[in-house]
């Protein structure tokens, strides 16, 4: 019981620092916040084309093929897309991953960019630090803090407080102004044009030679981009699956949630046994050739359990958190899922504790699915529906 109380305390703390209760979502082929729109909440936008032209008081989570931000964002921007264009009136912070990223406008705090081609244009104003991991990184604009990155090609044309760059090819243009130190790591000699202003010390060194180091250094930015992009795609896919389950099978989803809430420890035990027994039984069925179809069904069931377990645990966690704020009235399953799943993903990032939480989420979720599915089948048989 102490562990459960401790986990609930952590969940409550996270929800206080993450204003997810007021989350708004817009999902479709085209998702936008229009020029005259005002969103007082955080917002999730998932579509082929995403635009934010109006005002958002909270954080913006934008994912699609093309993301365009020209409005006013009171919180942070978290975005992943093939093409990203940011020219905001004001944003607190930016975290972006894409094939092509172009940044203008005013960002009051930090900016972190990962992509194939990253350009911080001359019109950009960044209040703190700028970090980039890309194939090509062009640093223009006015950056008050440190500019750092590991890229294939680096070109600096703007202002920076301090610059620390590791790149295959480095060029500091005559228009560059650096208030602090310039620290460069590269295989080739950097090009610093006459007229560039560097008030601190300039340090240059070559990276340590390692077997295959040049190749790995060249592809490291792209690997980082694809890993980040894959994580974003998997996150979006899980959100879509959860939304579809709620939309198509809301009553079944509710029953499985009730099973987890009313029988948590039984769900834990059944989940533990199920995740061990099902693959062993499926393997035996494959060995016994006549049981091959049952083996296929077993593997399919096992895959469904692994993939959807976090969805149902997220639903329950989100609902319990929202009940802390909303004492009366029904709570949307969609909102419960988004809140709970985001909280679980945040907790999953914590070293060691995150791993333990993921294991328990898998066990509780799989057990609830197995138990809830069994109870549903019994009810359907009692009503002679099957």
NORUR-V26293 format. One line per field, one symbol per residue. ss: DSSP state (~ for helix, > for strand, _ for the rest). psi: psi as a letter, one per 20 degrees, with the letter a starting at -180 (. if undefined). burial: + if it has 9 or more other C-alpha atoms within 8 Angstrom, else -. A space follows every 10 residues. Layout:
ss = ???
psi = ???
burial = ???
This chain:
ss = _~~~~~~~~~ ~~~~~~~___ ___>>>>__> >>>____>>_ __>>>>__>> >>__>>___> >>>>>>>>>_ _>>__>>>>> >>>>>>>>>> >_>>>>>>>> >>>>>>>___ >>>>>>>>>> ____>>___> >>>>>>>>>_ _>>>>>>>>> >>>>>>__>> >>>>>>>>>> >>____>>__ _>>>>_____ >>____>>__ _>>>>_____ __~~~~~~~~ ~~~~~~~~~~ ~~~~~~~~~~ ~~~~~~~~_~ ~~~~~~~~~~ ~~_~~~~~~~ ~~~~~~~~~~ ~~~~~~~_~~ ~~~~~~~~~~ ~~~~~~~~~~ ~~~~~~~~~~ ~~~_______ __~~~~~~~~ ~~~~~~~~__ __~~~~~~~~ ~~~~~~~~~~ ~~~~~~~~~~ ~~____
psi = hghghgghgg gggghhiomi hkpqqopahp pqorhjqooi rqqpoorgpp poibpphbqp oppagpppoj bophbqpoqp rgpppomqhp qgqpoqprgp pppaapohcq ppppagopoo rhiqophcqp qqorgpoooa boohbpoqro rgppppibqq gqpoporhpp porhiqoohb qooppqhqpq ooqpipooha qpppqqqppq pjggghhhig hhggghgghg hgghggghgg gggggghhlh ggggghghgh ghmghhgggh ggggiggghg hggghhgohi jghhgggghg ggggghhigh ghgggggggh ghhhhohqrq pphggggggg ggghhghiip qfhgggghgh ggggggghgg gghghghggh hhjkh.
burial = ---------- ++-++---+- --+--++--+ +++++-+++- ++++++++++ ++++++++++ ++++++++++ ++++++++++ ++++++++++ ++++++++++ ++++++++++ ++++++++++ ++++++++++ ++++++++++ ++++++++++ ++++++++++ ++++++++++ ++++++++++ +++++++--+ -++--+++-+ ++-------- ------++-- ++-++--++- -+---+-++- -++-++---+ --+-+++-++ ---+--++++ ++-++--++- ++++++---- ++-+++-++- -+--++-+++ +++++++++- +++------- +-+-++++++ +-++--++-+ --+++-++-+ ++++++++++ +++--+---+ +-----
